[in-house]
Amino acid sequence: MIFRLFILTIGFGLAVSGGISSIAYLNLIVAGHGLDEYLAFVARRVECYLLPAGIGSFG
């Protein structure tokens, strides 16, 4: 039980960290870049991969 709670906490932290990074990079669209450039930039950033990793650890 404690181990599952620990994994849940780690996964939640990863998901929050990756989500905040992805949302913060949305400012690129406001700065004049297109959606395709945003997606290409996010695909190259390591911290944005934390969001799917954190969501995947919930299952």
Phi and psi in radians as a Rosetta constraint file:
Dihedral C 1 N 2 CA 2 C 2 CIRCULARHARMONIC -1.154 0.35
Dihedral N 2 CA 2 C 2 N 3 CIRCULARHARMONIC -0.662 0.35
Dihedral C 2 N 3 CA 3 C 3 CIRCULARHARMONIC -1.116 0.35
Dihedral N 3 CA 3 C 3 N 4 CIRCULARHARMONIC -0.742 0.35
Dihedral C 3 N 4 CA 4 C 4 CIRCULARHARMONIC -1.140 0.35
Dihedral N 4 CA 4 C 4 N 5 CIRCULARHARMONIC -0.655 0.35
Dihedral C 4 N 5 CA 5 C 5 CIRCULARHARMONIC -1.143 0.35
Dihedral N 5 CA 5 C 5 N 6 CIRCULARHARMONIC -0.682 0.35
Dihedral C 5 N 6 CA 6 C 6 CIRCULARHARMONIC -1.110 0.35
Dihedral N 6 CA 6 C 6 N 7 CIRCULARHARMONIC -0.806 0.35
Dihedral C 6 N 7 CA 7 C 7 CIRCULARHARMONIC -1.108 0.35
Dihedral N 7 CA 7 C 7 N 8 CIRCULARHARMONIC -0.698 0.35
Dihedral C 7 N 8 CA 8 C 8 CIRCULARHARMONIC -1.082 0.35
Dihedral N 8 CA 8 C 8 N 9 CIRCULARHARMONIC -0.743 0.35
Dihedral C 8 N 9 CA 9 C 9 CIRCULARHARMONIC -1.147 0.35
Dihedral N 9 CA 9 C 9 N 10 CIRCULARHARMONIC -0.747 0.35
Dihedral C 9 N 10 CA 10 C 10 CIRCULARHARMONIC -1.112 0.35
Dihedral N 10 CA 10 C 10 N 11 CIRCULARHARMONIC -0.795 0.35
Dihedral C 10 N 11 CA 11 C 11 CIRCULARHARMONIC -1.093 0.35
Dihedral N 11 CA 11 C 11 N 12 CIRCULARHARMONIC -0.713 0.35
Dihedral C 11 N 12 CA 12 C 12 CIRCULARHARMONIC -1.110 0.35
Dihedral N 12 CA 12 C 12 N 13 CIRCULARHARMONIC -0.743 0.35
Dihedral C 12 N 13 CA 13 C 13 CIRCULARHARMONIC -1.100 0.35
Dihedral N 13 CA 13 C 13 N 14 CIRCULARHARMONIC -0.719 0.35
Dihedral C 13 N 14 CA 14 C 14 CIRCULARHARMONIC -1.134 0.35
Dihedral N 14 CA 14 C 14 N 15 CIRCULARHARMONIC -0.755 0.35
Dihedral C 14 N 15 CA 15 C 15 CIRCULARHARMONIC -1.114 0.35
Dihedral N 15 CA 15 C 15 N 16 CIRCULARHARMONIC -0.725 0.35
Dihedral C 15 N 16 CA 16 C 16 CIRCULARHARMONIC -1.152 0.35
Dihedral N 16 CA 16 C 16 N 17 CIRCULARHARMONIC -0.767 0.35
Dihedral C 16 N 17 CA 17 C 17 CIRCULARHARMONIC -1.109 0.35
Dihedral N 17 CA 17 C 17 N 18 CIRCULARHARMONIC -0.783 0.35
Dihedral C 17 N 18 CA 18 C 18 CIRCULARHARMONIC -1.181 0.35
Dihedral N 18 CA 18 C 18 N 19 CIRCULARHARMONIC -0.654 0.35
Dihedral C 18 N 19 CA 19 C 19 CIRCULARHARMONIC -1.153 0.35
Dihedral N 19 CA 19 C 19 N 20 CIRCULARHARMONIC -0.716 0.35
Dihedral C 19 N 20 CA 20 C 20 CIRCULARHARMONIC -1.141 0.35
Dihedral N 20 CA 20 C 20 N 21 CIRCULARHARMONIC -0.697 0.35
Dihedral C 20 N 21 CA 21 C 21 CIRCULARHARMONIC -1.113 0.35
Dihedral N 21 CA 21 C 21 N 22 CIRCULARHARMONIC -0.771 0.35
Dihedral C 21 N 22 CA 22 C 22 CIRCULARHARMONIC -1.111 0.35
Dihedral N 22 CA 22 C 22 N 23 CIRCULARHARMONIC -0.703 0.35
Dihedral C 22 N 23 CA 23 C 23 CIRCULARHARMONIC -1.220 0.35
Dihedral N 23 CA 23 C 23 N 24 CIRCULARHARMONIC -0.673 0.35
Dihedral C 23 N 24 CA 24 C 24 CIRCULARHARMONIC -1.119 0.35
Dihedral N 24 CA 24 C 24 N 25 CIRCULARHARMONIC -0.623 0.35
Dihedral C 24 N 25 CA 25 C 25 CIRCULARHARMONIC -1.310 0.35
Dihedral N 25 CA 25 C 25 N 26 CIRCULARHARMONIC -0.119 0.35
Dihedral C 25 N 26 CA 26 C 26 CIRCULARHARMONIC -1.113 0.35
Dihedral N 26 CA 26 C 26 N 27 CIRCULARHARMONIC -0.298 0.35
Dihedral C 26 N 27 CA 27 C 27 CIRCULARHARMONIC -1.106 0.35
Dihedral N 27 CA 27 C 27 N 28 CIRCULARHARMONIC -0.320 0.35
Dihedral C 27 N 28 CA 28 C 28 CIRCULARHARMONIC -1.122 0.35
Dihedral N 28 CA 28 C 28 N 29 CIRCULARHARMONIC -0.600 0.35
Dihedral C 28 N 29 CA 29 C 29 CIRCULARHARMONIC -1.187 0.35
Dihedral N 29 CA 29 C 29 N 30 CIRCULARHARMONIC -0.701 0.35
Dihedral C 29 N 30 CA 30 C 30 CIRCULARHARMONIC -1.147 0.35
Dihedral N 30 CA 30 C 30 N 31 CIRCULARHARMONIC -0.546 0.35
Dihedral C 30 N 31 CA 31 C 31 CIRCULARHARMONIC -1.337 0.35
Dihedral N 31 CA 31 C 31 N 32 CIRCULARHARMONIC -0.040 0.35
Dihedral C 31 N 32 CA 32 C 32 CIRCULARHARMONIC 1.984 0.35
Dihedral N 32 CA 32 C 32 N 33 CIRCULARHARMONIC -0.032 0.35
Dihedral C 32 N 33 CA 33 C 33 CIRCULARHARMONIC -1.465 0.35
Dihedral N 33 CA 33 C 33 N 34 CIRCULARHARMONIC 2.693 0.35
Dihedral C 33 N 34 CA 34 C 34 CIRCULARHARMONIC -1.501 0.35
Dihedral N 34 CA 34 C 34 N 35 CIRCULARHARMONIC 3.048 0.35
Dihedral C 34 N 35 CA 35 C 35 CIRCULARHARMONIC -1.141 0.35
Dihedral N 35 CA 35 C 35 N 36 CIRCULARHARMONIC -0.644 0.35
Dihedral C 35 N 36 CA 36 C 36 CIRCULARHARMONIC -1.154 0.35
Dihedral N 36 CA 36 C 36 N 37 CIRCULARHARMONIC -0.669 0.35
Dihedral C 36 N 37 CA 37 C 37 CIRCULARHARMONIC -1.180 0.35
Dihedral N 37 CA 37 C 37 N 38 CIRCULARHARMONIC -0.653 0.35
Dihedral C 37 N 38 CA 38 C 38 CIRCULARHARMONIC -1.085 0.35
Dihedral N 38 CA 38 C 38 N 39 CIRCULARHARMONIC -0.834 0.35
Dihedral C 38 N 39 CA 39 C 39 CIRCULARHARMONIC -1.132 0.35
Dihedral N 39 CA 39 C 39 N 40 CIRCULARHARMONIC -0.651 0.35
Dihedral C 39 N 40 CA 40 C 40 CIRCULARHARMONIC -1.152 0.35
Dihedral N 40 CA 40 C 40 N 41 CIRCULARHARMONIC -0.676 0.35
Dihedral C 40 N 41 CA 41 C 41 CIRCULARHARMONIC -1.184 0.35
Dihedral N 41 CA 41 C 41 N 42 CIRCULARHARMONIC -0.782 0.35
Dihedral C 41 N 42 CA 42 C 42 CIRCULARHARMONIC -1.146 0.35
Dihedral N 42 CA 42 C 42 N 43 CIRCULARHARMONIC -0.590 0.35
Dihedral C 42 N 43 CA 43 C 43 CIRCULARHARMONIC -1.154 0.35
Dihedral N 43 CA 43 C 43 N 44 CIRCULARHARMONIC -0.400 0.35
Dihedral C 43 N 44 CA 44 C 44 CIRCULARHARMONIC -1.595 0.35
Dihedral N 44 CA 44 C 44 N 45 CIRCULARHARMONIC -0.202 0.35
Dihedral C 44 N 45 CA 45 C 45 CIRCULARHARMONIC -1.577 0.35
Dihedral N 45 CA 45 C 45 N 46 CIRCULARHARMONIC 2.235 0.35
Dihedral C 45 N 46 CA 46 C 46 CIRCULARHARMONIC -1.180 0.35
Dihedral N 46 CA 46 C 46 N 47 CIRCULARHARMONIC -0.669 0.35
Dihedral C 46 N 47 CA 47 C 47 CIRCULARHARMONIC -1.190 0.35
Dihedral N 47 CA 47 C 47 N 48 CIRCULARHARMONIC -0.344 0.35
Dihedral C 47 N 48 CA 48 C 48 CIRCULARHARMONIC -1.347 0.35
Dihedral N 48 CA 48 C 48 N 49 CIRCULARHARMONIC -0.310 0.35
Dihedral C 48 N 49 CA 49 C 49 CIRCULARHARMONIC -1.330 0.35
Dihedral N 49 CA 49 C 49 N 50 CIRCULARHARMONIC -0.163 0.35
Dihedral C 49 N 50 CA 50 C 50 CIRCULARHARMONIC -1.211 0.35
Dihedral N 50 CA 50 C 50 N 51 CIRCULARHARMONIC -0.512 0.35
Dihedral C 50 N 51 CA 51 C 51 CIRCULARHARMONIC -1.086 0.35
Dihedral N 51 CA 51 C 51 N 52 CIRCULARHARMONIC -0.958 0.35
Dihedral C 51 N 52 CA 52 C 52 CIRCULARHARMONIC -1.161 0.35
Dihedral N 52 CA 52 C 52 N 53 CIRCULARHARMONIC -0.540 0.35
Dihedral C 52 N 53 CA 53 C 53 CIRCULARHARMONIC -1.144 0.35
Dihedral N 53 CA 53 C 53 N 54 CIRCULARHARMONIC -0.715 0.35
Dihedral C 53 N 54 CA 54 C 54 CIRCULARHARMONIC -1.222 0.35
Dihedral N 54 CA 54 C 54 N 55 CIRCULARHARMONIC -0.692 0.35
Dihedral C 54 N 55 CA 55 C 55 CIRCULARHARMONIC -1.184 0.35
Dihedral N 55 CA 55 C 55 N 56 CIRCULARHARMONIC -0.637 0.35
Dihedral C 55 N 56 CA 56 C 56 CIRCULARHARMONIC -1.160 0.35
Dihedral N 56 CA 56 C 56 N 57 CIRCULARHARMONIC -0.432 0.35
Dihedral C 56 N 57 CA 57 C 57 CIRCULARHARMONIC -1.400 0.35
Dihedral N 57 CA 57 C 57 N 58 CIRCULARHARMONIC -0.198 0.35
Dihedral C 57 N 58 CA 58 C 58 CIRCULARHARMONIC -1.268 0.35
Dihedral N 58 CA 58 C 58 N 59 CIRCULARHARMONIC -0.479 0.35
